[in-house]
Amino acid sequence: DWFMETSQWIIDHDLELMEHGMDIRLLTDETTNRLTELSFFNNMKFAYDNESDELAVRDGIRMLKKHGINVRHSVHFYVYTNGPEDFDSALARCRQLKEWGTNAFVMFNIDAHRTDRIKHLQSWANRKWLFWKIDFNEYKTANGMREGNTVG
């Protein structure tokens, strides 16, 4: 109810919405339809922080597409990584988002050690032209990254 009331006020006042992330697991036909009526300052943002949310994220992307939202141009997903132990999971989530036709934006815990691998992942995923042009394996090969090159 709060979302519907607040978003109607935003529409009535012809404002652009500047949000910092929505929970894709909460989408319904009604709320997704309302998203199509809003004007966003930038892209719609959601999070894909855990592989355990795969089904919810995939279903949410389907819901956005069903309502005519261009997920490649109007949506991006924050992909959070906490450190080197999360690298493989973050890469897998980025690839899934690409497969599902939407964008990844790798976020990193600033209190953890950011390795070269994570810097490369951010550099690849956070540059949309690069993300869509080549796979991460091609990117890391072109940048001289080797599997053992994990120290930042």
C-alpha positions as CSV (number, residue, x, y, z in Angstrom):
1,D,0.0,0.0,0.0
2,W,2.8,2.4,0.9
3,F,4.6,1.9,-2.4
4,M,1.4,2.4,-4.4
5,E,0.5,5.6,-2.5
6,T,4.0,7.0,-2.6
7,S,4.5,6.2,-6.2
8,Q,1.2,7.7,-7.2
9,W,2.3,10.9,-5.4
10,I,5.5,10.9,-7.5
11,I,3.6,10.4,-10.7
12,D,1.1,13.1,-9.8
13,H,4.0,15.6,-9.2
14,D,5.8,14.5,-12.4
15,L,9.0,13.6,-10.5
16,E,11.8,11.3,-11.5
17,L,12.5,8.6,-9.0
18,M,16.1,8.3,-7.7
19,E,16.2,5.0,-5.8
20,H,19.1,3.0,-4.6
21,G,17.7,-0.5,-5.1
22,M,14.5,-2.4,-4.9
23,D,13.7,-5.9,-3.8
24,I,12.9,-8.0,-6.9
25,R,11.4,-10.7,-4.7
26,L,8.5,-8.3,-3.8
27,L,7.3,-7.7,-7.4
28,T,3.8,-8.4,-8.3
29,D,1.8,-7.7,-11.4
30,E,0.4,-4.6,-9.7
31,T,3.8,-3.2,-8.5
32,T,5.5,-4.0,-11.8
33,N,2.8,-2.2,-13.7
34,R,3.3,0.8,-11.5
35,L,7.1,0.7,-12.2
36,T,6.2,1.2,-15.9
37,E,4.4,4.4,-15.0
38,L,7.3,5.9,-13.1
39,S,10.1,8.0,-14.5
40,F,13.5,6.9,-13.2
41,F,16.4,9.3,-12.9
42,N,18.6,6.4,-13.9
43,N,18.1,2.7,-14.3
44,M,15.9,0.6,-12.0
45,K,18.2,-1.1,-9.6
46,F,17.8,-4.4,-7.9
47,A,20.2,-6.7,-6.0
48,Y,21.4,-10.2,-6.8
49,D,23.6,-10.8,-3.8
50,N,23.1,-14.5,-3.3
51,E,23.0,-17.5,-5.6
52,S,20.1,-18.8,-3.4
53,D,18.0,-15.9,-4.9
54,E,18.4,-17.2,-8.5
55,L,14.8,-18.3,-9.0
56,A,13.4,-15.0,-7.5
57,V,15.7,-12.9,-9.7
58,R,14.9,-14.9,-12.8
59,D,11.2,-14.7,-12.1
60,G,11.4,-11.0,-11.4
61,I,13.2,-10.4,-14.7
62,R,10.5,-12.3,-16.5
63,M,7.9,-10.2,-14.7
64,L,9.6,-7.0,-15.8
65,K,9.8,-8.2,-19.4
66,K,6.1,-9.3,-19.3
67,H,5.2,-5.7,-18.4
68,G,7.3,-4.3,-21.3
69,I,10.3,-3.1,-19.4
70,N,13.5,-3.3,-21.4
71,V,15.7,-5.0,-18.9
72,R,18.9,-4.4,-20.9
73,H,18.4,-0.7,-21.1
74,S,16.4,0.2,-18.0
75,V,17.5,-2.2,-15.3
76,H,20.7,-3.2,-13.6
77,F,21.5,-5.5,-10.7
78,Y,24.0,-4.9,-8.0
79,V,26.1,-8.0,-7.6
80,Y,27.7,-7.9,-4.1
81,T,31.0,-9.6,-3.3
82,N,32.5,-9.6,0.2
83,G,36.0,-10.8,-0.8
84,P,38.0,-13.4,-2.7
85,E,35.9,-16.3,-1.4
86,D,32.9,-14.8,-3.2
87,F,34.6,-14.3,-6.6
88,D,33.2,-17.4,-8.3
89,S,29.7,-16.8,-7.1
90,A,29.9,-13.1,-8.2
91,L,31.1,-14.2,-11.6
92,A,28.4,-16.8,-11.9
93,R,25.7,-14.2,-11.0
94,C,27.1,-11.7,-13.6
95,R,26.9,-14.4,-16.3
96,Q,23.4,-15.4,-15.3
97,L,22.3,-11.8,-15.5
98,K,23.9,-11.5,-18.9
99,E,22.2,-14.7,-20.1
100,W,18.8,-13.3,-18.8
101,G,19.4,-10.1,-20.8
102,T,20.1,-7.6,-18.1
103,N,23.1,-5.7,-16.6
104,A,25.3,-6.5,-13.7
105,F,27.1,-3.9,-11.5
106,V,29.7,-5.5,-9.2
107,M,29.8,-4.0,-5.7
108,F,32.5,-4.7,-3.2
109,N,32.8,-4.6,0.5
110,I,35.2,-1.7,1.1
111,D,36.4,-3.3,4.4
112,A,37.7,-6.4,2.7
113,H,40.7,-6.9,0.5
114,R,39.9,-6.2,-3.2
115,T,42.0,-8.6,-5.2
116,D,43.1,-8.1,-8.8
117,R,40.5,-10.7,-9.8
118,I,37.7,-8.7,-8.2
119,K,39.1,-5.5,-9.8
120,H,39.0,-7.2,-13.2
121,L,35.5,-8.5,-12.6
122,Q,34.3,-5.0,-11.7
123,S,36.1,-3.5,-14.7
124,W,34.5,-6.0,-17.1
125,A,30.9,-6.1,-15.6
126,N,30.6,-2.4,-14.8
127,R,31.5,-1.3,-18.3
128,K,28.3,-2.2,-20.2
129,W,29.9,-2.1,-23.7
130,L,32.5,-4.6,-22.5
131,F,30.1,-6.7,-20.6
132,W,27.9,-7.2,-23.6
133,K,30.8,-7.6,-26.1
134,I,32.9,-10.4,-24.6
135,D,32.8,-13.0,-21.8
136,F,34.9,-12.5,-18.7
137,N,37.3,-15.3,-19.8
138,E,38.1,-13.3,-23.0
139,Y,38.5,-10.1,-20.9
140,K,40.9,-11.7,-18.4
141,T,43.0,-13.2,-21.2
142,A,43.3,-9.9,-23.0
143,N,44.4,-8.3,-19.7
144,G,47.0,-10.8,-18.8
145,M,45.1,-12.2,-15.9
146,R,46.0,-15.7,-14.9
147,E,44.2,-18.0,-12.5
148,G,47.0,-17.7,-10.0
149,N,47.0,-13.9,-10.2
150,T,44.8,-13.3,-7.3
151,V,46.8,-10.9,-5.1
152,G,45.8,-7.2,-5.2
